[in-house]
Amino acid sequence: MRRVALLAGGVLLAGMLVVTAVAWGGWILLRAAPGEWSHPVQWGPWRFDASVPTLLRIATHPVVLRRLEGRTLATRFGPVQWQSGEDPQHWQIACAPCRIHLPELGDDAVALARVTIDAHRLAQDRWRGELALGDDRRVKARWKASFDARGATLEMTLPPTPLDSAYRLFEHELPELRRARIEGTLRLDARLSLPQRQLSVTPHIEGFVVDGLGTDSLLHAEPACGPLPAHGFGTWLPRAVIAAEDQRFHEHPGYDMREITAAWMLNHRERGTARGGSTLSQQLAKLLYTGSERHHLRKLRELLYAVELDRTLGKARVLELYLAMAPWGDGQCGAAAAARHHLHKRVDRLTPTEAAWLASLLHSPDREWARYQASGQVNEERVGWVIAHMRPMRAEKRQALVEALPGWSPR
């Protein structure tokens, strides 16, 4: 019995030594060197900064990839399967169906029938390949990636691709696609640096035309909030609204790619939806057709309507309808009602400062109105910013109006 106990003790001790040696070896192997790209890892009772380049080299080693071949892995994106190609350095990764969460677009995930990544291993730390979206791979982009001790770089290029093909990725969720005719192309260049999370995105859209949605019926329609004011909207409120909401209104075709890109970049840095890039045409589309649900599919629908609205109605009518239907806080619909309710005067008789104050409410009408009601003071910084961007107006007049703001009240 004594020998059995000694043998059992020896085996147990040997096992503990092996586990300790493996843990120690793993710690030595994975521990990040000073200044190396790292990520905190908890391994049993041990916590240390692991070398991300080492983890990547292990994960992409042919032996490890062969172990994954033919298996389906359950991931947060969906079921993912690895397959090898004829070339031993070529792999295909498929996620079907696939859900990709992009904080820049809100809380919902982008759902795609299939995402396929063709990857070719050029060297231990360099890859390139193709990214294809959809069951029929209708949207395809080229990519390349490399990493070293300091970090990784991922670059992607989407060659000129029909916008209709991109929209058809969501054809089962977008009822407008049953009647809309979409022309134009999209191309895109993107670069992501890790661990800094520095992202640059350069999209290009050419020849974007939408037809078939029936927005031309609004040419002579009466706004839902009531008839247009007999005396019009005056001079100052249209200028103030453009300054507050869409300064390139007369230059873009219903969408402003510069603003969309800037909003995407800021939202990426903030990991949320800190800024929107909607034009007045898109806001009108939201009021008339799509509602305000924070969802990427709603934004895609909104974009279709905005492009057609700008073409069928023209800028003057788009602005007129927006002013007639925009919510202005405290249940007021349209500029005429807002001027009567908030300022007790006709909308065409607003002063530049009154117009700037009304326009300053538009980015969040109920919140801004509640803030004014609670404090009795206008948001001078916001109103001053609107005045400073009102055109056409002489710089000296804008400066004088801004300087006169302290203590100004709309009542």
matplotlib code that plots the C-alpha trace (Angstrom):
import matplotlib.pyplot as plt

x = [0.0, 2.9, 4.4, 1.0, 0.7, 4.2, 3.5, 0.2, 2.0, 4.8, 2.3, 0.4, 3.6, 4.7, 1.4, 1.6, 5.1, 4.0, 1.0, 3.3, 5.9, 3.3, 1.8, 5.3, 6.2, 3.0, 3.6, 7.1, 5.9, 2.9, 4.2, 4.5, 7.9, 8.2, 6.6, 5.0, 1.3, -0.4, -3.7, -4.5, -5.2, -6.5, -5.2, -6.4, -4.8, -2.4, -3.0, -0.5, -0.2, -0.1, 1.7, -1.0, 1.5, 2.4, -1.3, -1.9, 1.0, -0.2, -3.8, -2.8, -0.2, -1.0, -1.1, -3.8, -5.8, -5.7, -7.3, -10.1, -10.8, -14.3, -15.5, -18.3, -17.5, -20.3, -19.2, -20.9, -21.2, -22.9, -21.7, -18.2, -16.6, -13.0, -12.1, -8.7, -8.0, -5.9, -3.0, -1.9, -1.5, -5.1, -8.1, -11.8, -13.8, -17.6, -20.1, -23.7, -25.9, -23.8, -24.6, -22.0, -22.4, -21.1, -21.5, -21.3, -24.7, -26.4, -27.3, -28.7, -26.5, -26.2, -27.7, -26.2, -27.1, -23.4, -20.0, -17.1, -13.4, -10.8, -7.4, -4.0, -1.0, 1.9, 4.2, 4.0, 2.7, 1.2, -2.1, -4.2, -7.5, -11.1, -14.2, -17.5, -21.0, -24.2, -25.0, -24.1, -20.9, -22.4, -20.3, -16.6, -13.7, -9.9, -8.0, -4.5, -3.3, 0.1, 1.2, 4.4, 5.4, 3.9, 0.5, -1.5, -2.7, -5.7, -6.5, -9.5, -10.6, -14.0, -13.8, -16.6, -19.7, -23.3, -25.3, -28.2, -26.0, -25.2, -28.8, -29.9, -28.0, -31.0, -33.7, -35.9, -35.9, -36.3, -39.8, -38.8, -36.5, -39.6, -40.3, -37.1, -34.7, -31.2, -28.4, -24.8, -21.7, -19.9, -16.2, -14.4, -11.0, -10.5, -7.5, -7.6, -4.5, -4.5, -4.2, -4.7, -8.1, -7.3, -9.7, -9.8, -12.6, -12.9, -16.1, -17.0, -20.5, -21.0, -24.2, -26.6, -30.1, -33.3, -36.6, -39.9, -40.7, -43.4, -42.0, -43.1, -46.6, -45.4, -44.9, -48.3, -49.3, -50.5, -48.3, -49.9, -49.3, -51.6, -51.5, -48.3, -48.3, -49.8, -46.9, -44.2, -41.4, -39.7, -36.0, -34.3, -35.7, -34.8, -31.2, -31.0, -32.3, -29.7, -27.0, -28.1, -28.9, -27.3, -24.8, -24.1, -27.8, -27.5, -24.5, -25.3, -27.7, -29.8, -26.9, -23.6, -20.8, -18.5, -20.8, -21.6, -17.9, -17.1, -20.0, -18.8, -15.3, -16.5, -18.9, -16.0, -13.8, -16.7, -17.9, -21.4, -23.7, -22.4, -23.2, -25.5, -24.8, -28.3, -29.2, -32.5, -33.6, -32.9, -34.7, -37.7, -37.6, -37.6, -40.6, -42.6, -41.7, -39.3, -39.8, -37.0, -36.1, -32.3, -31.6, -29.3, -32.1, -34.1, -31.0, -30.7, -34.4, -34.0, -31.1, -33.2, -36.0, -33.7, -32.0, -35.3, -36.8, -34.0, -34.4, -38.2, -39.0, -35.9, -34.2, -36.8, -39.7, -37.7, -36.8, -40.4, -41.8, -39.2, -40.0, -43.7, -43.4, -40.5, -41.2, -40.3, -40.9, -43.8, -46.0, -45.5, -45.5, -44.0, -42.3, -45.5, -47.0, -43.6, -43.3, -46.8, -46.4, -42.8, -42.6, -46.2, -45.6, -45.8, -43.0, -42.1, -41.6, -38.9, -35.7, -32.4, -31.8, -35.3, -34.9, -31.5, -33.0, -35.8, -33.4, -31.2, -34.0, -34.2, -31.4, -33.4, -36.6, -38.3, -35.1, -34.0, -37.5, -37.6, -34.2, -35.4, -38.6, -36.6, -33.9, -35.6, -32.4, -31.5, -28.6, -26.4, -23.5, -25.8, -27.7, -24.4, -23.1, -26.1, -25.8, -22.2, -23.0, -26.0, -25.5, -25.8, -25.1, -22.2, -19.6, -19.9, -23.7, -23.2, -20.6, -22.8, -25.7, -23.5, -22.2, -25.8, -26.8, -26.0, -29.2, -31.3, -34.7, -37.3, -40.1]
y = [0.0, 2.3, 1.7, 2.4, 5.6, 6.7, 5.9, 7.8, 10.7, 10.6, 10.6, 13.5, 15.4, 14.7, 15.9, 19.1, 19.7, 19.1, 21.5, 24.1, 23.6, 24.0, 27.1, 28.5, 27.8, 29.3, 32.4, 32.7, 32.2, 34.5, 37.2, 40.5, 42.2, 45.8, 48.1, 45.2, 45.2, 43.4, 42.4, 41.4, 37.7, 35.7, 32.1, 30.4, 32.3, 34.1, 37.4, 38.9, 41.0, 38.6, 39.3, 39.9, 39.2, 35.9, 35.0, 35.9, 33.8, 30.8, 31.2, 31.5, 28.8, 26.1, 23.3, 25.2, 26.1, 22.4, 21.5, 23.9, 22.7, 21.5, 22.5, 24.9, 27.3, 29.1, 32.8, 36.1, 36.8, 33.5, 30.0, 30.2, 27.4, 27.1, 25.3, 24.9, 25.5, 23.7, 25.9, 25.0, 28.7, 29.5, 29.4, 30.3, 31.4, 31.6, 33.1, 32.2, 33.8, 36.5, 39.4, 42.2, 44.8, 48.2, 50.7, 53.5, 52.5, 52.1, 49.1, 46.8, 44.4, 44.3, 41.0, 39.4, 36.0, 35.2, 36.7, 34.9, 35.7, 34.3, 34.5, 33.8, 33.6, 35.4, 35.1, 34.5, 38.1, 39.0, 38.1, 39.2, 38.1, 39.0, 39.8, 38.9, 39.7, 37.9, 34.3, 35.3, 37.2, 40.3, 42.8, 42.0, 43.9, 43.3, 43.3, 42.9, 42.7, 42.7, 42.8, 43.2, 43.8, 47.2, 46.5, 45.6, 47.3, 46.2, 47.8, 47.2, 48.5, 48.1, 48.7, 50.5, 48.4, 49.1, 50.7, 48.4, 45.4, 46.8, 47.5, 44.1, 42.6, 43.7, 43.1, 41.1, 43.9, 46.9, 47.0, 50.0, 47.7, 46.1, 49.3, 51.5, 51.8, 52.5, 53.7, 54.7, 53.1, 53.0, 52.5, 52.7, 52.7, 52.0, 51.5, 50.4, 50.5, 48.5, 48.7, 52.5, 51.9, 54.6, 54.3, 56.2, 55.6, 57.3, 56.5, 57.7, 57.6, 58.5, 58.8, 58.0, 58.3, 56.8, 56.5, 54.8, 55.8, 58.2, 61.3, 63.5, 63.4, 65.9, 68.7, 70.1, 68.3, 70.1, 69.4, 67.3, 70.0, 72.4, 74.8, 76.7, 80.2, 82.8, 85.1, 82.4, 81.7, 85.0, 85.6, 84.7, 81.3, 79.4, 80.8, 79.9, 76.4, 75.8, 77.1, 74.9, 71.7, 71.5, 74.1, 72.4, 72.1, 73.8, 71.8, 68.2, 65.8, 64.9, 63.3, 64.9, 62.3, 64.7, 64.9, 61.1, 60.3, 62.8, 61.4, 57.8, 58.7, 60.5, 57.7, 55.1, 57.0, 57.4, 53.8, 54.9, 57.3, 60.6, 62.5, 62.2, 63.3, 63.7, 66.4, 68.4, 66.0, 63.0, 64.6, 65.3, 61.6, 60.6, 62.8, 61.6, 58.0, 56.2, 57.3, 57.9, 54.4, 54.1, 51.3, 51.0, 49.7, 52.9, 55.0, 53.0, 53.7, 57.3, 57.7, 56.3, 58.8, 61.7, 61.2, 61.0, 63.9, 66.2, 65.2, 65.3, 68.3, 70.6, 72.4, 75.1, 72.6, 70.3, 73.3, 74.5, 71.1, 70.6, 74.0, 73.2, 69.8, 69.8, 69.2, 72.3, 71.2, 71.4, 69.6, 72.2, 71.0, 73.3, 76.7, 78.8, 77.1, 77.3, 81.0, 81.6, 79.4, 80.2, 83.9, 85.1, 86.4, 85.5, 83.4, 85.8, 88.6, 86.9, 88.8, 87.1, 86.3, 84.9, 82.8, 81.5, 80.6, 78.6, 76.9, 76.0, 73.9, 71.6, 69.2, 68.1, 70.1, 68.7, 68.6, 72.2, 73.5, 71.8, 73.3, 76.8, 76.4, 75.2, 77.9, 80.8, 81.2, 80.4, 78.2, 81.1, 78.9, 77.1, 80.2, 82.1, 79.2, 79.3, 83.1, 82.7, 80.4, 82.2, 83.2, 85.6, 88.1, 90.5, 89.3, 92.6, 92.0, 88.4, 89.5, 92.2, 89.8, 87.3, 90.0, 91.1, 87.6, 87.7, 88.4, 88.1, 86.5, 85.4, 86.7]
z = [0.0, 0.8, -2.6, -4.3, -2.3, -3.2, -6.9, -6.9, -5.2, -7.7, -10.6, -9.1, -8.6, -12.1, -13.5, -11.5, -12.7, -16.3, -16.0, -14.3, -17.1, -19.8, -18.1, -17.6, -21.2, -22.4, -20.3, -21.7, -25.2, -25.1, -22.8, -24.7, -24.8, -23.7, -26.2, -28.1, -29.2, -26.3, -24.9, -21.2, -20.8, -17.8, -17.7, -14.5, -11.6, -13.9, -15.6, -18.0, -21.2, -24.1, -27.4, -30.0, -32.9, -31.3, -30.9, -34.6, -35.8, -33.8, -34.9, -38.6, -38.6, -41.2, -38.6, -36.6, -39.7, -40.8, -37.5, -38.2, -41.7, -42.3, -38.9, -38.2, -35.3, -33.5, -33.3, -32.3, -36.1, -36.9, -37.9, -39.5, -41.6, -42.8, -46.0, -47.7, -51.3, -53.8, -52.8, -49.2, -48.5, -49.6, -47.3, -47.5, -44.5, -44.8, -42.4, -43.4, -42.2, -40.8, -38.4, -38.1, -35.4, -36.3, -33.4, -36.0, -37.3, -34.0, -31.8, -34.5, -36.4, -40.2, -41.4, -44.5, -46.1, -46.5, -46.1, -47.8, -47.2, -49.6, -47.9, -49.3, -46.9, -48.5, -45.4, -41.7, -41.2, -44.6, -46.1, -49.0, -50.6, -51.5, -49.4, -51.0, -49.7, -50.6, -51.7, -55.3, -54.2, -56.0, -54.0, -53.9, -52.4, -52.4, -49.1, -47.7, -44.1, -42.4, -38.8, -36.8, -33.2, -33.2, -34.7, -37.8, -40.9, -42.9, -46.3, -48.4, -51.9, -53.3, -57.1, -58.9, -58.0, -59.1, -56.3, -57.2, -56.4, -53.0, -52.2, -53.4, -50.4, -48.4, -51.0, -48.6, -46.0, -48.3, -49.9, -52.0, -54.1, -55.7, -57.6, -57.4, -60.3, -59.0, -61.1, -60.3, -58.8, -55.5, -54.9, -51.6, -50.1, -46.4, -44.1, -40.4, -38.1, -34.9, -31.9, -32.4, -34.1, -36.6, -39.5, -42.8, -45.2, -48.7, -50.5, -54.0, -55.5, -59.1, -61.2, -58.3, -59.7, -58.2, -60.0, -59.4, -55.8, -56.7, -54.9, -57.9, -56.3, -53.7, -56.3, -55.6, -52.5, -49.3, -46.3, -43.6, -41.0, -42.8, -45.8, -46.5, -45.0, -47.3, -46.9, -47.3, -44.8, -45.1, -45.8, -42.5, -41.4, -44.6, -44.3, -40.6, -41.2, -43.9, -41.6, -38.8, -40.6, -44.0, -45.1, -48.4, -49.2, -52.6, -53.6, -53.0, -54.9, -51.8, -49.8, -48.7, -48.9, -47.1, -44.1, -44.2, -44.1, -41.3, -39.2, -39.8, -38.7, -35.5, -34.7, -35.1, -32.7, -30.2, -30.8, -31.1, -33.0, -31.8, -35.0, -38.0, -41.5, -42.8, -45.3, -45.4, -48.2, -46.0, -43.1, -45.3, -46.4, -42.8, -42.0, -45.1, -45.6, -43.3, -39.7, -37.3, -36.1, -35.5, -37.9, -40.9, -43.1, -42.4, -43.4, -46.7, -47.4, -46.5, -48.9, -51.8, -51.2, -50.6, -54.0, -55.8, -53.9, -54.9, -58.5, -58.8, -56.6, -56.8, -53.9, -53.5, -53.0, -50.7, -48.5, -48.6, -47.5, -44.8, -43.3, -43.5, -41.8, -39.4, -35.7, -33.6, -30.0, -27.7, -30.3, -33.0, -36.6, -39.2, -39.1, -39.3, -36.2, -34.4, -35.0, -33.7, -30.7, -29.6, -30.8, -31.3, -34.7, -38.4, -39.7, -42.5, -39.9, -37.9, -37.2, -38.0, -34.4, -33.9, -37.0, -35.8, -32.4, -34.0, -36.3, -33.3, -31.9, -34.9, -33.9, -30.9, -30.7, -27.5, -25.5, -26.5, -25.9, -22.5, -21.6, -22.5, -20.5, -17.5, -17.6, -19.4, -21.3, -24.9, -25.8, -26.8, -28.0, -30.5, -31.6, -32.1, -34.2, -36.4, -36.9, -37.7, -40.6, -42.1, -45.7, -47.4, -44.6, -44.2, -41.7, -39.7, -39.3, -38.2, -35.6, -34.3, -33.9, -32.0, -29.7, -28.9, -27.9, -24.1, -22.3, -25.5, -25.0, -27.6, -25.4]

ax = plt.figure().add_subplot(projection="3d")
ax.plot(x, y, z, "-o")
ax.set_aspect("equal")
plt.show()
